[in-house]
Amino acid sequence: MRKIKICHLYPDAMNLYGDVGNIIAIKKRCEWRGFECEIIDVKVGDRVNFNDVDIIFMGGGQDRGQMTVAKDLVKKGKQIREAVESDMAVLTICGGYQLFGKYFKTTEGEEIPGIGIFDAFTEASNQRMIGNVLVDCRRTTSHWSNMHKFSLLEKMHASLVGFENHSGKTILGPAAYPLGHVIKGYGNDGKGTLEGCQYRNAFGTYLHGSLLPKNPWFADHLIILGLRHRYGSDFELPELNDDIEIMAHNAARDRVYTARVDHI
């Protein structure tokens, strides 16, 4: 039986707004297709063989939680960077996204070091960026269609819906590439322009809610990357009936558009 392994970093400290739902979504979409999905929960101090992992996931947490895990994450940073360079898939949400950048600067000016996967840094602000988000990914994910035997974008939305709640402002460096362009929401830095970041097969985003159940095309992309990482070739995933997931996506999207009209 085909299988993938997911390393869930710090599930006890970094799990805001249902972020664990992303793990559940990947696991179920694998099982529905007859693949096995093993979840490895990693807490502070645990050792991990990243050479035997196909996807890393890290959710968001409160500032206290981030400070608790940051030192441990830095200790694992070299191994994670090597794994990313070998095209392991990574999904990080909010606080996890910030710590996979270069650093997070607190309101007191203290810099909490990240592990530098993304050419980005985050600074705390007094602005609370909260609300539903809609992101256009057509330009930033168009190259994905060349990575697989079939194009996910032919049958999926090429947009992401989610919920953001952060005061940190993430600035992308010259080597950074966004995950998408904001249609509605604050995005990385509160300006409502760019959202998230991607490097090789690593992705960072502020979208909670949780992200993958309402965006099945993105979940399938991660699964394909995980399978390719383990077995060294592309896989054409059997199609699933995503009527419910697409209804959830469309309902969230429509709420965003309604909010835009009301706001105007």
Helices and strands as residue ranges (DSSP letters): E 3-9, H 20-31, E 36-42, G 50-52, E 55-58, H 63-85, E 89-93, H 95-99, E 103-105, E 111-113, E 120-136, H 138-141, G 142-146, G 152-154, E 159-172, E 180-184, E 194-195, E 197-199, E 202-205, G 212-214, H 216-231, H 243-263
